[in-house]
């Protein structure tokens, strides 16, 4: 399926395995597209807010997340975190490490 730019910033191609169900009003996805992570709050292992996701880096145009760029509340420059250090993504992003251990 191709999703036009009316819903997202550009055309996205969504494979059938990502679709949970189709109703008359909407298509319900079984997972959130990685591009929708932008703006989510990122917390470290202790729950301390590090900042918000500024950009996501994916493998080509897939939903496989490689890393995130965080607009940090604690540093002047953005922080890039590998997907290997992310423990959970939901309404917020939880990392596997404390902020001081990420340096």
C-alpha positions in Angstrom: 0.0 0.0 0.0 1.2 3.6 -0.7 0.3 6.3 1.8 0.2 9.7 0.2 1.7 12.8 1.7 -1.7 13.9 3.1 -1.0 11.8 6.1 2.8 11.9 6.4 5.5 14.2 5.1 6.1 12.1 2.0 4.9 8.9 0.3 5.4 5.8 2.5 5.2 2.3 1.3 3.6 0.0 3.9 3.8 -3.8 3.5 0.8 -6.0 4.2 2.5 -7.4 7.3 2.2 -4.0 8.9 -1.6 -3.8 8.6 -3.6 -5.0 11.6 -7.1 -4.4 10.1 -9.0 -2.2 7.6 -12.2 -0.5 8.5 -14.5 1.8 6.5 -12.9 4.8 8.3 -9.2 3.8 8.7 -6.4 1.4 8.2 -5.0 0.2 11.6 -1.3 -0.6 11.6 0.1 -3.3 13.8 3.1 -1.0 14.6 4.1 2.6 14.5 6.2 3.7 11.6 9.7 4.8 12.7 9.2 8.2 11.1 6.5 8.9 13.7 9.0 8.6 16.6 10.1 12.2 15.9 9.1 14.4 18.8 8.9 11.5 21.4 10.5 12.1 24.8 13.6 10.0 25.5 14.4 8.9 29.0 17.4 7.1 30.3 17.5 3.9 32.4 16.7 5.9 35.6 13.7 7.7 33.9 15.6 11.0 33.6 14.5 13.0 30.5 17.3 13.3 28.0 15.4 15.2 25.4 13.2 14.6 22.3 13.8 12.7 19.1 14.9 15.1 16.4 15.5 12.6 13.6 15.4 8.8 13.0 17.9 6.9 10.9 16.5 3.9 9.2 17.9 1.1 7.0 17.0 2.4 3.5 13.3 3.1 3.5 12.4 0.2 5.8 11.0 0.5 9.3 14.2 -1.0 10.8 15.6 1.6 13.1 19.4 2.1 13.1 19.7 5.1 15.5 17.9 8.2 16.7 19.2 11.8 17.0 18.1 13.5 20.3 17.7 17.2 20.8 19.2 17.0 24.3 18.2 19.0 27.4 21.7 18.3 28.8 24.1 19.0 25.9 24.6 21.8 23.4 24.8 19.3 20.5 22.4 16.6 19.4 23.1 13.1 20.7 23.0 10.1 18.4 21.9 6.8 20.0 22.2 3.5 18.3 19.0 1.4 18.3 21.0 -1.2 20.3 20.7 1.1 23.3 16.9 1.4 23.1 14.9 -0.9 25.4 11.3 0.2 24.6 9.4 2.6 22.4 5.8 3.6 23.2 4.5 7.0 24.3 8.1 7.7 25.2 11.5 6.1 24.5 13.3 4.2 27.2 17.1 3.6 27.0 19.0 0.7 28.4 21.7 3.0 29.9 22.0 6.0 32.2 22.8 9.3 30.5 26.3 9.5 32.0 27.0 6.0 30.7 26.1 7.0 27.1 29.0 9.5 26.8 
